[in-house]
Amino acid sequence: MSSYKPTEEEKERFMSRAIELSDEGPSNGHGGPFGAVIVKGGKIIGEGYNRESIDCDPTAHGEMTAIRQASKNIKSCDLSGSEIYTSCEPCSMCTSAIWLCRLDRVYYGNRLSDTQDIMDLTPLVKDVATPIDQRSTPGEQIKSKSRQAKDVIIKWANNPNLNEYLLTKMKDEKAQ
Ligand SMILES: [Zn+2]
């Protein structure tokens, strides 16, 4: 967790940039009205807007494009010590990405409930909290292959040079 605390002026300025970006997607015909910036120590290290249409990428939400750019800029999947400013409360996918890259804080413009009459993500939020085999896209484990699939993960986990960041994260989560 960073000791840096943004001033109210900074919060408003970075949120203004996120909102400005949220208008760029639709204006350019690139995607929906959502924008985000990632800030570290008072400086923008990544920003983006929704690019679902132009990239034919259903995962290209504003938060995701900002996270991708910030991670590339600092050459790390670990964005701890940084904050995200997003024009709307993140959806379940973006919440997962924010969790995985360890952002310190989420500043948001609208709540999801503020725009519920336009786009209702309540079914998604409920689905994520449902056991995998009962979701709207139901999961089915291929049990005969589970051992083989896990062996790859075990092999990976036993090679500390392969992905030190993820391993550290997994151990941290376990210790909590
Ligand atoms: Zn999202």
Backbone and ligand atoms as CSV (ligand in chain L), in Angstrom:
chain,resi,resn,atom,element,x,y,z
A,1,MET,N,N,0.850,-1.202,0.000
A,1,MET,CA,C,0.000,0.000,0.000
A,1,MET,C,C,0.882,1.248,0.000
A,2,SER,N,N,0.620,2.132,-0.948
A,2,SER,CA,C,1.417,3.355,-1.072
A,2,SER,C,C,1.047,4.344,0.027
A,3,SER,N,N,2.039,5.125,0.489
A,3,SER,CA,C,1.744,6.157,1.490
A,3,SER,C,C,1.256,7.446,0.810
A,4,TYR,N,N,1.333,7.458,-0.528
A,4,TYR,CA,C,0.892,8.640,-1.278
A,4,TYR,C,C,-0.619,8.813,-1.159
A,5,LYS,N,N,-1.025,10.022,-0.823
A,5,LYS,CA,C,-2.459,10.320,-0.727
A,5,LYS,C,C,-2.778,11.483,-1.666
A,6,PRO,N,N,-3.634,11.249,-2.653
A,6,PRO,CA,C,-3.963,12.340,-3.583
A,6,PRO,C,C,-4.768,13.439,-2.901
A,7,THR,N,N,-4.565,14.659,-3.348
A,7,THR,CA,C,-5.385,15.765,-2.834
A,7,THR,C,C,-6.757,15.695,-3.507
A,8,GLU,N,N,-7.702,16.454,-2.979
A,8,GLU,CA,C,-9.040,16.481,-3.592
A,8,GLU,C,C,-8.947,17.015,-5.022
A,9,GLU,N,N,-8.058,17.977,-5.232
A,9,GLU,CA,C,-7.876,18.548,-6.574
A,9,GLU,C,C,-7.359,17.474,-7.525
A,10,GLU,N,N,-6.407,16.676,-7.053
A,10,GLU,CA,C,-5.864,15.598,-7.901
A,10,GLU,C,C,-6.944,14.565,-8.210
A,11,LYS,N,N,-7.708,14.199,-7.183
A,11,LYS,CA,C,-8.779,13.199,-7.405
A,11,LYS,C,C,-9.735,13.682,-8.494
A,12,GLU,N,N,-10.112,14.955,-8.388
A,12,GLU,CA,C,-11.057,15.499,-9.371
A,12,GLU,C,C,-10.422,15.583,-10.755
A,13,ARG,N,N,-9.140,15.932,-10.797
A,13,ARG,CA,C,-8.444,16.068,-12.090
A,13,ARG,C,C,-8.320,14.696,-12.773
A,14,PHE,N,N,-7.940,13.682,-12.010
A,14,PHE,CA,C,-7.787,12.353,-12.619
A,14,PHE,C,C,-9.148,11.771,-13.020
A,15,MET,N,N,-10.170,12.060,-12.174
A,15,MET,CA,C,-11.512,11.585,-12.549
A,15,MET,C,C,-12.003,12.308,-13.794
A,16,SER,N,N,-11.682,13.593,-13.907
A,16,SER,CA,C,-12.068,14.336,-15.115
A,16,SER,C,C,-11.440,13.703,-16.348
A,17,ARG,N,N,-10.192,13.272,-16.227
A,17,ARG,CA,C,-9.512,12.624,-17.364
A,17,ARG,C,C,-10.210,11.295,-17.693
A,18,ALA,N,N,-10.587,10.534,-16.660
A,18,ALA,CA,C,-11.288,9.258,-16.896
A,18,ALA,C,C,-12.615,9.510,-17.615
A,19,ILE,N,N,-13.317,10.556,-17.195
A,19,ILE,CA,C,-14.614,10.869,-17.816
A,19,ILE,C,C,-14.413,11.355,-19.261
A,20,GLU,N,N,-13.351,12.153,-19.454
A,20,GLU,CA,C,-13.011,12.614,-20.810
A,20,GLU,C,C,-12.769,11.401,-21.717
A,21,LEU,N,N,-12.006,10.431,-21.210
A,21,LEU,CA,C,-11.723,9.207,-21.979
A,21,LEU,C,C,-13.004,8.418,-22.249
A,22,SER,N,N,-13.929,8.434,-21.263
A,22,SER,CA,C,-15.168,7.653,-21.419
A,22,SER,C,C,-15.983,8.141,-22.617
A,23,ASP,N,N,-15.797,9.412,-22.969
A,23,ASP,CA,C,-16.530,9.973,-24.106
A,23,ASP,C,C,-15.804,9.700,-25.429
A,24,GLU,N,N,-14.503,9.377,-25.346
A,24,GLU,CA,C,-13.720,9.163,-26.575
A,24,GLU,C,C,-14.124,7.871,-27.292
A,25,GLY,N,N,-14.402,6.817,-26.497
A,25,GLY,CA,C,-14.785,5.535,-27.109
A,25,GLY,C,C,-15.974,5.674,-28.036
A,26,PRO,N,N,-17.123,6.169,-27.505
A,26,PRO,CA,C,-18.293,6.340,-28.367
A,26,PRO,C,C,-18.056,7.374,-29.471
A,27,SER,N,N,-17.345,8.466,-29.153
A,27,SER,CA,C,-17.114,9.514,-30.160
A,27,SER,C,C,-16.327,8.980,-31.343
A,28,ASN,N,N,-15.385,8.072,-31.064
A,28,ASN,CA,C,-14.572,7.486,-32.141
A,28,ASN,C,C,-15.212,6.238,-32.738
A,29,GLY,N,N,-16.344,5.823,-32.178
A,29,GLY,CA,C,-16.981,4.591,-32.632
A,29,GLY,C,C,-16.192,3.358,-32.215
A,30,HIS,N,N,-15.425,3.480,-31.123
A,30,HIS,CA,C,-14.561,2.372,-30.693
A,30,HIS,C,C,-15.202,1.466,-29.646
A,31,GLY,N,N,-16.175,2.008,-28.890
A,31,GLY,CA,C,-16.773,1.183,-27.846
A,31,GLY,C,C,-17.692,1.981,-26.947
A,32,GLY,N,N,-18.026,1.410,-25.815
A,32,GLY,CA,C,-18.982,2.009,-24.889
A,32,GLY,C,C,-18.395,3.169,-24.098
A,33,PRO,N,N,-19.250,3.864,-23.323
A,33,PRO,CA,C,-18.855,5.097,-22.645
A,33,PRO,C,C,-18.174,4.896,-21.292
A,34,PHE,N,N,-16.985,4.303,-21.319
A,34,PHE,CA,C,-16.277,4.043,-20.065
A,34,PHE,C,C,-14.781,4.318,-20.236
A,35,GLY,N,N,-14.206,5.073,-19.285
A,35,GLY,CA,C,-12.785,5.399,-19.360
A,35,GLY,C,C,-12.127,5.249,-17.996
A,36,ALA,N,N,-10.805,5.085,-18.020
A,36,ALA,CA,C,-10.081,4.888,-16.760
A,36,ALA,C,C,-8.632,5.350,-16.883
A,37,VAL,N,N,-8.072,5.781,-15.753
A,37,VAL,CA,C,-6.640,6.083,-15.702
A,37,VAL,C,C,-6.030,5.409,-14.472
A,38,ILE,N,N,-4.771,5.023,-14.614
A,38,ILE,CA,C,-4.019,4.444,-13.488
A,38,ILE,C,C,-2.982,5.485,-13.069
A,39,VAL,N,N,-2.936,5.762,-11.782
A,39,VAL,CA,C,-2.060,6.818,-11.264
A,39,VAL,C,C,-1.114,6.237,-10.218
A,40,LYS,N,N,0.161,6.613,-10.355
A,40,LYS,CA,C,1.146,6.200,-9.338
A,40,LYS,C,C,1.908,7.442,-8.881
A,41,GLY,N,N,1.871,7.714,-7.589
A,41,GLY,CA,C,2.591,8.865,-7.047
A,41,GLY,C,C,2.207,10.179,-7.709
A,42,GLY,N,N,0.942,10.305,-8.083
A,42,GLY,CA,C,0.471,11.566,-8.667
A,42,GLY,C,C,0.685,11.683,-10.169
A,43,LYS,N,N,1.196,10.607,-10.788
A,43,LYS,CA,C,1.421,10.652,-12.246
A,43,LYS,C,C,0.628,9.545,-12.939
A,44,ILE,N,N,0.048,9.867,-14.096
A,44,ILE,CA,C,-0.686,8.860,-14.870
A,44,ILE,C,C,0.310,7.910,-15.524
A,45,ILE,N,N,0.165,6.602,-15.230
A,45,ILE,CA,C,1.072,5.607,-15.841
A,45,ILE,C,C,0.343,4.747,-16.879
A,46,GLY,N,N,-0.974,4.944,-16.983
A,46,GLY,CA,C,-1.729,4.196,-17.992
A,46,GLY,C,C,-3.137,4.755,-18.074
A,47,GLU,N,N,-3.702,4.712,-19.249
A,47,GLU,CA,C,-5.084,5.160,-19.388
A,47,GLU,C,C,-5.727,4.447,-20.571
A,48,GLY,N,N,-7.048,4.478,-20.585
A,48,GLY,CA,C,-7.714,3.805,-21.694
A,48,GLY,C,C,-9.207,4.009,-21.635
A,49,TYR,N,N,-9.845,3.623,-22.724
A,49,TYR,CA,C,-11.307,3.641,-22.765
A,49,TYR,C,C,-11.795,2.342,-23.393
A,50,ASN,N,N,-13.104,2.162,-23.350
A,50,ASN,CA,C,-13.702,0.925,-23.849
A,50,ASN,C,C,-13.482,0.791,-25.358
A,51,ARG,N,N,-12.857,-0.320,-25.783
A,51,ARG,CA,C,-12.498,-0.551,-27.189
A,51,ARG,C,C,-13.117,-1.848,-27.725
A,52,GLU,N,N,-14.225,-2.236,-27.101
A,52,GLU,CA,C,-14.849,-3.511,-27.492
A,52,GLU,C,C,-15.131,-3.604,-28.987
A,53,SER,N,N,-15.695,-2.533,-29.574
A,53,SER,CA,C,-16.114,-2.592,-30.980
A,53,SER,C,C,-14.920,-2.594,-31.920
A,54,ILE,N,N,-13.997,-1.654,-31.726
A,54,ILE,CA,C,-12.878,-1.509,-32.658
A,54,ILE,C,C,-11.924,-2.706,-32.581
A,55,ASP,N,N,-11.754,-3.269,-31.405
A,55,ASP,CA,C,-10.829,-4.396,-31.247
A,55,ASP,C,C,-11.525,-5.762,-31.354
A,56,CYS,N,N,-12.850,-5.755,-31.510
A,56,CYS,CA,C,-13.611,-7.019,-31.444
A,56,CYS,C,C,-13.173,-7.814,-30.221
A,57,ASP,N,N,-13.138,-7.119,-29.081
A,57,ASP,CA,C,-12.611,-7.712,-27.852
A,57,ASP,C,C,-13.577,-7.424,-26.704
A,58,PRO,N,N,-14.364,-8.424,-26.309
A,58,PRO,CA,C,-15.329,-8.194,-25.231
A,58,PRO,C,C,-14.679,-7.901,-23.887
A,59,THR,N,N,-13.363,-8.116,-23.784
A,59,THR,CA,C,-12.682,-7.830,-22.510
A,59,THR,C,C,-12.060,-6.433,-22.491
A,60,ALA,N,N,-12.204,-5.671,-23.577
A,60,ALA,CA,C,-11.521,-4.371,-23.668
A,60,ALA,C,C,-12.325,-3.263,-22.988
A,61,HIS,N,N,-12.653,-3.465,-21.728
A,61,HIS,CA,C,-13.315,-2.418,-20.950
A,61,HIS,C,C,-12.301,-1.315,-20.645
A,62,GLY,N,N,-12.792,-0.144,-20.247
A,62,GLY,CA,C,-11.898,0.982,-19.968
A,62,GLY,C,C,-10.834,0.632,-18.932
A,63,GLU,N,N,-11.257,-0.026,-17.868
A,63,GLU,CA,C,-10.310,-0.380,-16.805
A,63,GLU,C,C,-9.254,-1.362,-17.333
A,64,MET,N,N,-9.703,-2.320,-18.157
A,64,MET,CA,C,-8.777,-3.335,-18.671
A,64,MET,C,C,-7.729,-2.701,-19.589
A,65,THR,N,N,-8.163,-1.778,-20.450
A,65,THR,CA,C,-7.197,-1.160,-21.372
A,65,THR,C,C,-6.215,-0.281,-20.592
A,66,ALA,N,N,-6.702,0.383,-19.539
A,66,ALA,CA,C,-5.807,1.210,-18.713
A,66,ALA,C,C,-4.810,0.329,-17.958
A,67,ILE,N,N,-5.287,-0.789,-17.424
A,67,ILE,CA,C,-4.406,-1.718,-16.692
A,67,ILE,C,C,-3.356,-2.296,-17.646
A,68,ARG,N,N,-3.785,-2.682,-18.857
A,68,ARG,CA,C,-2.827,-3.239,-19.827
A,68,ARG,C,C,-1.743,-2.223,-20.151
A,69,GLN,N,N,-2.158,-0.979,-20.378
A,69,GLN,CA,C,-1.169,0.050,-20.735
A,69,GLN,C,C,-0.223,0.323,-19.562
A,70,ALA,N,N,-0.768,0.425,-18.346
A,70,ALA,CA,C,0.076,0.706,-17.176
A,70,ALA,C,C,1.067,-0.438,-16.951
A,71,SER,N,N,0.578,-1.673,-17.058
A,71,SER,CA,C,1.458,-2.841,-16.841
A,71,SER,C,C,2.588,-2.875,-17.862
A,72,LYS,N,N,2.246,-2.561,-19.117
A,72,LYS,CA,C,3.291,-2.525,-20.153
A,72,LYS,C,C,4.280,-1.403,-19.856
A,73,ASN,N,N,3.766,-0.249,-19.447
A,73,ASN,CA,C,4.643,0.900,-19.185
A,73,ASN,C,C,5.639,0.625,-18.058
A,74,ILE,N,N,5.176,-0.047,-17.006
A,74,ILE,CA,C,6.105,-0.306,-15.884
A,74,ILE,C,C,6.702,-1.719,-15.967
A,75,LYS,N,N,6.335,-2.439,-17.041
A,75,LYS,CA,C,6.853,-3.790,-17.288
A,75,LYS,C,C,6.651,-4.715,-16.071
A,76,SER,N,N,5.427,-4.700,-15.554
A,76,SER,CA,C,5.096,-5.560,-14.413
A,76,SER,C,C,3.594,-5.794,-14.351
A,77,CYS,N,N,3.199,-6.972,-13.872
A,77,CYS,CA,C,1.777,-7.259,-13.622
A,77,CYS,C,C,1.365,-6.746,-12.245
A,78,ASP,N,N,2.328,-6.275,-11.465
A,78,ASP,CA,C,2.048,-5.820,-10.106
A,78,ASP,C,C,1.905,-4.304,-10.091
A,79,LEU,N,N,0.681,-3.840,-9.940
A,79,LEU,CA,C,0.423,-2.393,-9.935
A,79,LEU,C,C,0.177,-1.885,-8.511
A,80,SER,N,N,0.668,-2.615,-7.516
A,80,SER,CA,C,0.480,-2.136,-6.147
A,80,SER,C,C,1.197,-0.793,-6.006
A,81,GLY,N,N,0.656,0.072,-5.156
A,81,GLY,CA,C,1.194,1.426,-5.027
A,81,GLY,C,C,0.544,2.386,-6.011
A,82,SER,N,N,-0.396,1.880,-6.808
A,82,SER,CA,C,-1.101,2.721,-7.783
A,82,SER,C,C,-2.606,2.684,-7.494
A,83,GLU,N,N,-3.298,3.674,-8.052
A,83,GLU,CA,C,-4.757,3.717,-7.918
A,83,GLU,C,C,-5.369,3.789,-9.300
A,84,ILE,N,N,-6.634,3.357,-9.387
A,84,ILE,CA,C,-7.361,3.484,-10.646
A,84,ILE,C,C,-8.502,4.481,-10.461
A,85,TYR,N,N,-8.664,5.332,-11.442
A,85,TYR,CA,C,-9.803,6.244,-11.512
A,85,TYR,C,C,-10.639,5.778,-12.694
A,86,THR,N,N,-11.880,5.424,-12.432
A,86,THR,CA,C,-12.722,4.900,-13.496
A,86,THR,C,C,-14.065,5.626,-13.497
A,87,SER,N,N,-14.566,5.901,-14.699
A,87,SER,CA,C,-15.773,6.718,-14.803
A,87,SER,C,C,-16.995,6.020,-14.209
A,88,CYS,N,N,-16.928,4.695,-14.094
A,88,CYS,CA,C,-18.051,3.942,-13.520
A,88,CYS,C,C,-17.499,2.835,-12.620
A,89,GLU,N,N,-18.224,2.494,-11.597
A,89,GLU,CA,C,-17.837,1.371,-10.735
A,89,GLU,C,C,-17.515,0.158,-11.605
A,90,PRO,N,N,-16.381,-0.522,-11.351
A,90,PRO,CA,C,-15.977,-1.626,-12.225
A,90,PRO,C,C,-16.949,-2.810,-12.191
A,91,CYS,N,N,-17.076,-3.471,-13.343
A,91,CYS,CA,C,-17.874,-4.697,-13.425
A,91,CYS,C,C,-17.092,-5.839,-12.758
A,92,SER,N,N,-17.675,-7.020,-12.751
A,92,SER,CA,C,-17.033,-8.163,-12.081
A,92,SER,C,C,-15.704,-8.533,-12.736
A,93,MET,N,N,-15.635,-8.467,-14.081
A,93,MET,CA,C,-14.379,-8.795,-14.773
A,93,MET,C,C,-13.281,-7.812,-14.379
A,94,CYS,N,N,-13.600,-6.523,-14.418
A,94,CYS,CA,C,-12.590,-5.512,-14.103
A,94,CYS,C,C,-12.214,-5.553,-12.620
A,95,THR,N,N,-13.179,-5.882,-11.763
A,95,THR,CA,C,-12.880,-6.046,-10.340
A,95,THR,C,C,-11.851,-7.155,-10.151
A,96,SER,N,N,-12.006,-8.234,-10.922
A,96,SER,CA,C,-11.039,-9.340,-10.850
A,96,SER,C,C,-9.655,-8.871,-11.292
A,97,ALA,N,N,-9.602,-8.108,-12.387
A,97,ALA,CA,C,-8.310,-7.620,-12.892
A,97,ALA,C,C,-7.657,-6.690,-11.869
A,98,ILE,N,N,-8.471,-5.841,-11.253
A,98,ILE,CA,C,-7.962,-4.908,-10.231
A,98,ILE,C,C,-7.395,-5.690,-9.048
A,99,TRP,N,N,-8.071,-6.752,-8.682
A,99,TRP,CA,C,-7.608,-7.623,-7.583
A,99,TRP,C,C,-6.290,-8.297,-7.977
A,100,LEU,N,N,-6.240,-8.811,-9.188
A,100,LEU,CA,C,-5.056,-9.561,-9.624
A,100,LEU,C,C,-3.817,-8.673,-9.731
A,101,CYS,N,N,-3.991,-7.429,-10.142
A,101,CYS,CA,C,-2.805,-6.563,-10.300
A,101,CYS,C,C,-2.554,-5.725,-9.051
A,102,ARG,N,N,-3.351,-5.951,-8.017
A,102,ARG,CA,C,-3.100,-5.384,-6.686
A,102,ARG,C,C,-3.161,-3.864,-6.606
A,103,LEU,N,N,-4.031,-3.257,-7.344
A,103,LEU,CA,C,-4.177,-1.801,-7.220
A,103,LEU,C,C,-4.584,-1.434,-5.788
A,104,ASP,N,N,-4.112,-0.280,-5.314
A,104,ASP,CA,C,-4.355,0.112,-3.919
A,104,ASP,C,C,-5.784,0.588,-3.665
A,105,ARG,N,N,-6.364,1.302,-4.655
A,105,ARG,CA,C,-7.663,1.934,-4.406
A,105,ARG,C,C,-8.391,2.170,-5.723
A,106,VAL,N,N,-9.715,2.158,-5.649
A,106,VAL,CA,C,-10.553,2.419,-6.827
A,106,VAL,C,C,-11.353,3.691,-6.576
A,107,TYR,N,N,-11.102,4.707,-7.378
A,107,TYR,CA,C,-11.945,5.907,-7.365
A,107,TYR,C,C,-12.896,5.798,-8.549
A,108,TYR,N,N,-14.187,5.984,-8.319
A,108,TYR,CA,C,-15.145,5.793,-9.404
A,108,TYR,C,C,-16.110,6.966,-9.499
A,109,GLY,N,N,-16.644,7.173,-10.702
A,109,GLY,CA,C,-17.620,8.240,-10.927
A,109,GLY,C,C,-19.007,7.746,-10.549
A,110,ASN,N,N,-19.648,7.024,-11.474
A,110,ASN,CA,C,-20.966,6.442,-11.182
A,110,ASN,C,C,-20.850,5.125,-10.453
A,111,ARG,N,N,-21.877,4.825,-9.660
A,111,ARG,CA,C,-22.042,3.460,-9.164
A,111,ARG,C,C,-22.743,2.664,-10.261
A,112,LEU,N,N,-22.564,1.337,-10.265
A,112,LEU,CA,C,-23.296,0.505,-11.228
A,112,LEU,C,C,-24.795,0.726,-11.075
A,113,SER,N,N,-25.230,0.907,-9.830
A,113,SER,CA,C,-26.674,1.083,-9.595
A,113,SER,C,C,-27.186,2.411,-10.157
A,114,ASP,N,N,-26.264,3.392,-10.349
A,114,ASP,CA,C,-26.687,4.690,-10.915
A,114,ASP,C,C,-27.136,4.549,-12.367
A,115,THR,N,N,-26.592,3.530,-13.052
A,115,THR,CA,C,-26.909,3.376,-14.484
A,115,THR,C,C,-27.681,2.076,-14.747
A,116,GLN,N,N,-28.255,1.538,-13.676
A,116,GLN,CA,C,-28.942,0.240,-13.762
A,116,GLN,C,C,-30.084,0.241,-14.784
A,117,ASP,N,N,-30.717,1.431,-14.945
A,117,ASP,CA,C,-31.830,1.505,-15.904
A,117,ASP,C,C,-31.318,1.451,-17.350
A,118,ILE,N,N,-30.025,1.733,-17.565
A,118,ILE,CA,C,-29.442,1.714,-18.912
A,118,ILE,C,C,-28.756,0.376,-19.179
A,119,MET,N,N,-27.961,-0.082,-18.219
A,119,MET,CA,C,-27.285,-1.386,-18.352
A,119,MET,C,C,-27.275,-2.041,-16.975
A,120,ASP,N,N,-27.964,-3.131,-16.865
A,120,ASP,CA,C,-28.122,-3.789,-15.571
A,120,ASP,C,C,-27.163,-4.973,-15.464
A,121,LEU,N,N,-26.138,-4.807,-14.612
A,121,LEU,CA,C,-25.150,-5.884,-14.447
A,121,LEU,C,C,-25.448,-6.763,-13.228
A,122,THR,N,N,-26.623,-6.567,-12.635
A,122,THR,CA,C,-26.983,-7.380,-11.470
A,122,THR,C,C,-26.901,-8.882,-11.759
A,123,PRO,N,N,-27.387,-9.346,-12.952
A,123,PRO,CA,C,-27.293,-10.784,-13.233
A,123,PRO,C,C,-25.833,-11.287,-13.252
A,124,LEU,N,N,-24.893,-10.445,-13.744
A,124,LEU,CA,C,-23.478,-10.836,-13.775
A,124,LEU,C,C,-22.935,-10.952,-12.355
A,125,VAL,N,N,-23.230,-9.948,-11.532
A,125,VAL,CA,C,-22.742,-9.960,-10.149
A,125,VAL,C,C,-23.242,-11.216,-9.434
A,126,LYS,N,N,-24.509,-11.554,-9.648
A,126,LYS,CA,C,-25.097,-12.758,-9.024
A,126,LYS,C,C,-24.432,-14.018,-9.570
A,127,ASP,N,N,-24.188,-14.035,-10.888
A,127,ASP,CA,C,-23.625,-15.220,-11.535
A,127,ASP,C,C,-22.234,-15.553,-10.980
A,128,VAL,N,N,-21.430,-14.499,-10.797
A,128,VAL,CA,C,-20.061,-14.696,-10.310
A,128,VAL,C,C,-20.072,-15.294,-8.905
A,129,ALA,N,N,-21.092,-14.930,-8.118
A,129,ALA,CA,C,-21.182,-15.427,-6.745
A,129,ALA,C,C,-21.838,-16.810,-6.658
A,130,THR,N,N,-22.182,-17.375,-7.809
A,130,THR,CA,C,-22.862,-18.678,-7.853
A,130,THR,C,C,-21.841,-19.782,-8.123
A,131,PRO,N,N,-21.979,-20.963,-7.513
A,131,PRO,CA,C,-21.058,-22.066,-7.818
A,131,PRO,C,C,-20.997,-22.340,-9.326
A,132,ILE,N,N,-19.815,-22.669,-9.831
A,132,ILE,CA,C,-19.567,-22.712,-11.276
A,132,ILE,C,C,-20.552,-23.604,-12.046
A,133,ASP,N,N,-20.959,-24.724,-11.461
A,133,ASP,CA,C,-21.846,-25.619,-12.209
A,133,ASP,C,C,-23.306,-25.149,-12.212
A,134,GLN,N,N,-23.580,-24.053,-11.478
A,134,GLN,CA,C,-24.955,-23.528,-11.454
A,134,GLN,C,C,-25.072,-22.176,-12.151
A,135,ARG,N,N,-23.960,-21.707,-12.769
A,135,ARG,CA,C,-23.985,-20.391,-13.427
A,135,ARG,C,C,-24.781,-20.430,-14.733
A,136,SER,N,N,-25.062,-19.226,-15.279
A,136,SER,CA,C,-25.834,-19.149,-16.526
A,136,SER,C,C,-25.068,-19.808,-17.673
A,137,THR,N,N,-23.720,-19.723,-17.626
A,137,THR,CA,C,-22.884,-20.536,-18.512
A,137,THR,C,C,-22.323,-21.639,-17.619
A,138,PRO,N,N,-23.006,-22.782,-17.542
A,138,PRO,CA,C,-22.620,-23.774,-16.536
A,138,PRO,C,C,-21.259,-24.405,-16.813
A,139,GLY,N,N,-20.518,-24.652,-15.753
A,139,GLY,CA,C,-19.231,-25.323,-15.861
A,139,GLY,C,C,-19.399,-26.818,-15.662
A,140,GLU,N,N,-18.531,-27.581,-16.285
A,140,GLU,CA,C,-18.536,-29.043,-16.096
A,140,GLU,C,C,-17.090,-29.511,-16.050
A,141,GLN,N,N,-16.694,-30.096,-14.946
A,141,GLN,CA,C,-15.313,-30.553,-14.817
A,141,GLN,C,C,-15.112,-31.864,-15.573
A,142,ILE,N,N,-14.015,-31.933,-16.349
A,142,ILE,CA,C,-13.637,-33.185,-17.002
A,142,ILE,C,C,-12.732,-33.908,-16.008
A,143,LYS,N,N,-13.351,-34.680,-15.134
A,143,LYS,CA,C,-12.620,-35.242,-13.991
A,143,LYS,C,C,-11.474,-36.153,-14.410
A,144,SER,N,N,-11.641,-36.856,-15.544
A,144,SER,CA,C,-10.588,-37.776,-15.985
A,144,SER,C,C,-9.307,-37.031,-16.363
A,145,LYS,N,N,-9.393,-35.723,-16.554
A,145,LYS,CA,C,-8.224,-34.924,-16.980
A,145,LYS,C,C,-7.724,-33.979,-15.885
A,146,SER,N,N,-8.376,-33.982,-14.719
A,146,SER,CA,C,-8.030,-32.991,-13.692
A,146,SER,C,C,-6.606,-33.189,-13.166
A,147,ARG,N,N,-6.182,-34.436,-12.999
A,147,ARG,CA,C,-4.830,-34.714,-12.486
A,147,ARG,C,C,-3.765,-34.186,-13.470
A,148,GLN,N,N,-3.995,-34.476,-14.752
A,148,GLN,CA,C,-3.058,-34.029,-15.801
A,148,GLN,C,C,-2.976,-32.494,-15.828
A,149,ALA,N,N,-4.141,-31.862,-15.692
A,149,ALA,CA,C,-4.176,-30.391,-15.713
A,149,ALA,C,C,-3.450,-29.820,-14.499
A,150,LYS,N,N,-3.622,-30.455,-13.358
A,150,LYS,CA,C,-2.985,-29.949,-12.138
A,150,LYS,C,C,-1.477,-30.171,-12.145
A,151,ASP,N,N,-1.047,-31.272,-12.788
A,151,ASP,CA,C,0.393,-31.565,-12.858
A,151,ASP,C,C,1.169,-30.408,-13.498
A,152,VAL,N,N,0.558,-29.769,-14.489
A,152,VAL,CA,C,1.221,-28.629,-15.158
A,152,VAL,C,C,1.400,-27.483,-14.169
A,153,ILE,N,N,0.388,-27.267,-13.352
A,153,ILE,CA,C,0.460,-26.180,-12.357
A,153,ILE,C,C,1.518,-26.504,-11.303
A,154,ILE,N,N,1.575,-27.789,-10.905
A,154,ILE,CA,C,2.577,-28.199,-9.905
A,154,ILE,C,C,3.984,-28.019,-10.465
A,155,LYS,N,N,4.160,-28.407,-11.732
A,155,LYS,CA,C,5.471,-28.251,-12.387
A,155,LYS,C,C,5.865,-26.770,-12.408
A,156,TRP,N,N,4.892,-25.942,-12.755
A,156,TRP,CA,C,5.130,-24.496,-12.804
A,156,TRP,C,C,5.476,-23.948,-11.414
A,157,ALA,N,N,4.706,-24.389,-10.404
A,157,ALA,CA,C,4.904,-23.869,-9.044
A,157,ALA,C,C,6.264,-24.271,-8.485
A,158,ASN,N,N,6.815,-25.376,-8.985
A,158,ASN,CA,C,8.115,-25.847,-8.498
A,158,ASN,C,C,9.279,-25.168,-9.212
A,159,ASN,N,N,8.991,-24.296,-10.158
A,159,ASN,CA,C,10.049,-23.551,-10.849
A,159,ASN,C,C,9.930,-22.077,-10.454
A,160,PRO,N,N,10.653,-21.656,-9.406
A,160,PRO,CA,C,10.476,-20.294,-8.879
A,160,PRO,C,C,10.847,-19.198,-9.864
A,161,ASN,N,N,11.617,-19.528,-10.904
A,161,ASN,CA,C,12.011,-18.489,-11.861
A,161,ASN,C,C,10.920,-18.210,-12.893
A,162,LEU,N,N,9.959,-19.113,-12.976
A,162,LEU,CA,C,8.984,-19.036,-14.061
A,162,LEU,C,C,8.023,-17.858,-13.908
A,163,ASN,N,N,7.465,-17.698,-12.724
A,163,ASN,CA,C,6.548,-16.589,-12.508
A,163,ASN,C,C,6.542,-16.207,-11.037
A,164,GLU,N,N,7.571,-15.517,-10.654
A,164,GLU,CA,C,7.781,-15.189,-9.253
A,164,GLU,C,C,6.634,-14.354,-8.678
A,165,TYR,N,N,6.127,-13.435,-9.500
A,165,TYR,CA,C,5.061,-12.543,-9.006
A,165,TYR,C,C,3.815,-13.331,-8.595
A,166,LEU,N,N,3.346,-14.214,-9.500
A,166,LEU,CA,C,2.125,-14.953,-9.202
A,166,LEU,C,C,2.315,-15.895,-8.030
A,167,LEU,N,N,3.489,-16.519,-7.974
A,167,LEU,CA,C,3.758,-17.429,-6.873
A,167,LEU,C,C,3.708,-16.690,-5.546
A,168,THR,N,N,4.345,-15.511,-5.507
A,168,THR,CA,C,4.365,-14.713,-4.281
A,168,THR,C,C,2.940,-14.359,-3.886
A,169,LYS,N,N,2.151,-13.972,-4.892
A,169,LYS,CA,C,0.768,-13.593,-4.621
A,169,LYS,C,C,-0.013,-14.763,-4.033
A,170,MET,N,N,0.165,-15.943,-4.652
A,170,MET,CA,C,-0.566,-17.110,-4.180
A,170,MET,C,C,-0.190,-17.420,-2.732
A,171,LYS,N,N,1.104,-17.298,-2.410
A,171,LYS,CA,C,1.548,-17.601,-1.046
A,171,LYS,C,C,0.983,-16.554,-0.075
A,172,ASP,N,N,0.963,-15.276,-0.522
A,172,ASP,CA,C,0.421,-14.193,0.330
A,172,ASP,C,C,-1.043,-14.457,0.660
A,173,GLU,N,N,-1.810,-14.836,-0.386
A,173,GLU,CA,C,-3.240,-15.061,-0.181
A,173,GLU,C,C,-3.459,-16.231,0.785
A,174,LYS,N,N,-2.619,-17.246,0.657
A,174,LYS,CA,C,-2.736,-18.433,1.497
A,174,LYS,C,C,-2.474,-18.092,2.966
A,175,ALA,N,N,-1.517,-17.159,3.156
A,175,ALA,CA,C,-1.121,-16.811,4.511
A,175,ALA,C,C,-2.183,-15.986,5.234
A,176,GLN,N,N,-3.122,-15.423,4.494
A,176,GLN,CA,C,-4.122,-14.538,5.118
A,176,GLN,C,C,-5.233,-15.309,5.831
L,1,ZN,ZN,ZN,-15.511,-4.008,-16.774
